[in-house]
Amino acid sequence: MKLVILDRITLGEDLCMARAEDFGTVISFDQTAPAEVESHVGDADVVLVNKVKLGAHNLHQAKNLKLILEAATGYDNIDLAYCRERGIAVCNVPGYSVYSVAQVTVSMVLSLVNHLKTYTRYTSDGTYSKGESANILTPVYHELLGKTWGIVGYGGIGSRVGAIAEALGCRVLAYKRTPIEGVTCTDIDTLCKESDIISVHIPLSDETRGLISRERIESMKPGAIFVNTARGAVADEAALCEAVLNSRLGGLGLDVYAVEPFSTESPFYAVKELDNVCLTPHMAWGAIEARERCFNEMILNMEAFLAGTIRNRVDLTK
């Protein structure tokens, strides 16, 4: 059996993937450009992928392909309709990055709320040492106690962030398709208008693309903190940057972008160095423990498929 890893580098060079060799010959590519997918997939029986887009345009010659192992929870890079038509099984890995993403989300919020970028610069650039006061207390920062934290998407990650937010003294509002007991659920417009902090934890789909629209961004409280560690395309990125530049938003934290990596032409280039902006390179999911958990789950998915059992088969749902 031939296994092909299309974008090895996205999983981190420190991650050991030797267990894949127990199943057959492994061909590993650090990266695969769009024009290279067809040749890289070739006669593969199994493809391991993280970000590369796969569909009819580049899989039509992969006659041996039986299984795609997605190294993520989201699978919007794979054309499921085409895979169903071809009888290609697709497995994802739900829940592996809950702790990692929640940790980074809360870290971003706390850094932005407490203006840590500004305060650490006071000491690193000598401002504090040159002054006469024992402390510097501007810009003003606020306690989270009593603030409203709106959580868009209340699955594994969102609910974990919600528990931490409550522990910090916040009132939690959740936007969730199916309301759950014990959580204050509301519509997206109310959440945007009432929240002091908003964090996003939803997959990208036709329903969620552009959910955080320009109009909803404009409706947010002046000074609100907005953090997205889910998918970039769920929000209007140009409108977010404008809201920061116009001081409508108090802080912006992003780990995901509609185009990754974003280019020098991106609206993020105008805000990336602002003190109230925290942009990270899609790393929130990637604590080493999370990546190890992800790969182990991919192996279990492959074992289940080869044994004729169903495990994390997203191609079987519509």
C-alpha positions in Angstrom: 0.0 0.0 0.0 1.3 3.5 -0.9 0.7 6.4 1.5 1.4 10.0 0.4 1.8 12.9 2.8 1.1 16.1 0.9 2.1 18.9 3.3 4.3 17.4 6.0 5.7 20.8 7.1 2.3 22.0 8.3 2.4 19.4 11.0 5.7 20.5 12.3 9.2 19.1 11.7 9.4 17.9 15.3 6.4 15.5 14.9 7.3 11.9 14.5 5.2 10.2 11.8 7.1 7.0 11.6 4.0 4.9 12.5 2.6 5.5 9.1 5.4 3.2 7.7 3.7 0.2 9.4 1.0 0.4 6.8 3.1 0.5 3.6 5.5 2.7 1.6 5.3 6.3 2.7 6.2 9.2 0.3 6.4 12.5 2.1 6.3 16.0 0.6 7.1 19.0 2.8 4.7 21.1 0.7 2.5 20.5 -2.4 1.7 23.4 -4.7 -1.7 23.3 -6.5 0.0 22.3 -9.8 1.8 19.4 -8.1 -1.1 17.7 -6.5 -2.0 15.5 -9.4 1.5 14.1 -9.8 2.1 13.8 -6.0 -1.1 11.8 -5.5 -0.3 9.6 -8.5 -1.0 6.0 -7.6 -1.5 6.6 -3.9 -3.8 4.4 -1.9 -4.0 6.7 1.0 -3.4 10.5 1.2 -2.6 12.3 4.4 -3.3 16.1 4.1 -3.7 19.2 6.2 -4.3 22.3 4.0 -4.0 21.2 0.4 -7.2 21.5 -1.6 -8.4 18.2 -3.1 -11.3 17.6 -5.5 -12.2 16.6 -9.0 -9.7 19.0 -10.6 -6.7 17.1 -9.1 -7.9 13.7 -8.0 -9.5 12.5 -11.2 -6.4 10.5 -12.2 -5.8 9.0 -8.7 -7.4 5.7 -9.6 -6.0 3.8 -6.6 -7.1 6.4 -4.0 -9.3 4.8 -1.3 -8.8 7.0 1.7 -8.0 10.6 2.6 -6.9 11.3 6.1 -7.5 15.0 7.1 -5.0 16.2 9.7 -7.6 18.6 11.2 -11.1 18.9 12.5 -12.2 21.2 9.6 -12.3 19.6 6.1 -13.3 22.5 3.9 -10.3 21.9 1.7 -11.8 18.6 0.5 -14.6 18.3 -2.0 -16.8 15.8 -0.2 -19.3 15.5 -2.9 -16.7 14.4 -5.4 -15.2 11.9 -2.9 -18.7 10.4 -2.3 -19.1 10.0 -6.0 -15.8 8.3 -6.4 -16.2 6.2 -3.3 -13.2 7.8 -1.6 -13.4 7.7 2.2 -12.6 10.8 4.1 -11.8 10.9 7.8 -11.2 14.0 10.0 -9.9 14.3 13.6 -12.5 16.0 15.8 -11.5 17.5 19.2 -7.8 17.0 19.2 -6.9 20.7 19.5 -9.5 21.7 22.1 -7.0 22.5 24.8 -4.4 24.1 22.5 -6.8 26.4 20.7 -8.6 27.4 23.9 -5.3 28.2 25.6 -4.2 30.5 22.7 -7.6 32.1 22.5 -7.6 33.1 26.1 -4.0 34.2 25.9 -4.8 36.5 23.1 -7.8 38.0 25.0 -5.8 38.5 28.1 -2.9 40.1 26.3 -5.2 42.5 24.5 -7.4 43.3 27.5 -4.3 44.0 29.6 -2.4 45.9 26.9 0.6 43.7 27.5 2.3 44.6 24.2 2.4 48.2 25.3 3.4 47.6 28.9 6.3 45.2 28.0 7.6 47.7 25.5 7.9 50.3 28.3 10.4 48.0 30.0 12.2 46.8 26.9 12.7 50.2 25.3 13.9 51.8 28.5 10.9 54.1 29.1 10.3 52.6 32.5 14.0 52.8 33.6 14.2 56.4 32.5 11.1 57.5 34.4 10.8 58.5 38.0 7.6 56.6 38.9 7.5 53.1 40.4 4.7 52.2 38.0 3.1 53.1 34.7 -0.6 52.7 34.5 -1.5 53.9 31.0 -3.2 52.8 28.8 -6.0 52.0 31.2 -7.0 48.4 31.4 -10.0 46.7 32.9 -10.8 43.6 34.9 -12.8 40.9 33.1 -15.1 40.5 36.1 -18.6 41.4 35.0 -17.8 41.7 31.4 -19.7 39.8 28.7 -17.8 37.3 26.6 -19.6 36.2 23.5 -18.6 32.9 22.0 -19.5 32.1 18.4 -19.7 28.4 18.2 -20.1 26.4 21.4 -18.6 23.0 20.6 -15.5 21.5 22.2 -13.3 24.5 21.9 -16.0 27.1 22.4 -17.3 25.4 25.6 -13.8 25.2 26.9 -13.2 28.9 26.4 -16.6 29.5 28.0 -15.6 27.6 31.1 -12.4 29.7 31.4 -14.3 32.9 30.7 -16.7 32.1 33.6 -13.8 31.3 35.9 -12.5 34.8 35.1 -15.8 36.3 36.2 -17.4 36.9 32.8 -21.0 36.5 31.7 -21.0 34.1 28.8 -23.2 34.4 25.7 -23.2 31.7 23.1 -24.2 31.5 19.5 -25.1 27.9 18.8 -27.4 26.3 16.3 -28.8 24.0 19.0 -29.2 25.7 22.4 -28.0 23.7 25.4 -29.1 23.7 29.0 -27.0 25.8 31.4 -25.7 28.2 28.7 -27.2 31.5 27.7 -27.6 31.1 24.0 -28.6 34.0 21.7 -28.7 35.0 18.0 -25.6 36.3 16.4 -26.7 39.9 16.1 -27.5 40.1 19.8 -24.2 38.5 20.7 -22.3 41.1 18.5 -24.1 44.0 20.1 -23.9 43.0 23.7 -20.4 41.4 24.1 -17.3 43.1 25.4 -15.2 40.2 24.1 -16.1 38.0 21.1 -14.2 34.9 20.2 -15.0 32.7 17.2 -14.9 28.9 17.2 -17.0 27.7 14.2 -16.0 25.7 11.1 -16.1 27.2 7.7 -19.2 26.3 5.6 -21.6 27.9 3.2 -23.7 29.0 6.3 -20.8 30.5 8.3 -18.8 32.1 5.5 -19.0 35.9 6.1 -21.1 35.4 9.3 -19.2 38.2 11.0 -20.1 40.8 8.4 -19.2 44.4 8.1 -22.7 45.3 9.5 -22.2 43.1 12.5 -18.7 44.4 13.1 -20.1 48.0 13.0 -22.7 47.0 15.6 -20.2 45.8 18.1 -19.6 47.8 21.3 -17.0 50.6 21.0 -13.8 49.1 22.4 -14.8 45.5 22.1 -12.1 42.8 21.7 -12.5 40.4 18.8 -10.5 37.1 18.5 -10.8 34.5 15.7 -8.9 31.2 16.0 -11.4 29.2 13.8 -11.4 30.1 10.1 -10.5 33.5 8.5 -13.3 33.5 6.0 -16.1 33.5 8.6 -15.3 37.3 9.1 -15.0 40.3 6.9 -11.3 40.8 7.3 -11.1 44.3 5.6 -13.9 45.5 7.9 -12.1 44.2 11.0 -8.9 46.1 10.1 -10.9 49.2 9.4 -12.6 48.9 12.8 -9.2 48.7 14.5 -7.7 51.6 12.5 -10.9 53.7 13.3 -10.6 52.8 17.0 -14.0 51.2 16.9 -12.6 47.9 18.1 -10.4 48.0 21.2 -8.4 44.9 20.2 -8.1 42.4 17.4 -6.6 38.9 17.7 -6.4 36.6 14.8 -4.7 33.3 14.2 -6.5 32.4 10.9 -6.9 34.2 7.6 -9.0 33.7 4.4 -5.7 33.4 2.5 -2.8 31.7 4.3 -0.2 33.1 4.6 -1.6 36.5 4.0 0.3 38.6 1.5 1.9 42.1 1.7 -1.2 43.3 -0.1 -3.5 42.1 2.7 -5.4 44.7 4.9 -3.5 43.1 7.8 -0.3 44.8 6.7 -1.8 48.2 7.8 -2.5 46.9 11.4 0.0 44.2 12.1 2.3 46.3 14.2 -0.4 48.1 16.2 -0.2 47.6 20.0 -3.9 46.5 20.1 -3.5 43.9 17.4 -2.2 40.3 17.9 -1.7 38.3 14.7 -0.2 34.8 14.9 0.6 32.4 12.0 -2.2 29.8 12.4 -0.4 28.2 15.3 -3.2 28.0 17.9 -4.0 24.3 17.1 -0.4 23.2 17.2 0.8 22.5 20.7 3.0 19.4 20.4 0.6 17.4 22.5 -2.2 18.4 20.1 -0.2 17.5 17.0 0.7 14.1 18.5 -2.9 13.5 19.4 -4.0 14.4 15.9 -1.5 12.0 14.2 -2.4 9.2 16.6 -6.1 9.7 15.7 -5.3 9.6 12.0 -3.6 6.3 12.5 -6.6 5.0 14.3 -8.8 6.3 11.5 -6.7 4.3 9.0 -6.7 1.2 11.1 -10.5 1.4 11.4 -10.9 1.9 7.6 -8.7 -1.1 6.8 -10.6 -3.2 9.3 -13.9 -2.3 7.6 -15.3 -0.2 10.4 -16.5 3.4 10.5 -14.5 6.0 12.4 -14.7 9.8 11.9 -16.0 9.3 8.3 -17.1 12.8 7.2 -17.9 11.6 3.7 -20.9 9.6 5.1 -22.6 12.8 6.4 -24.3 15.5 4.5 
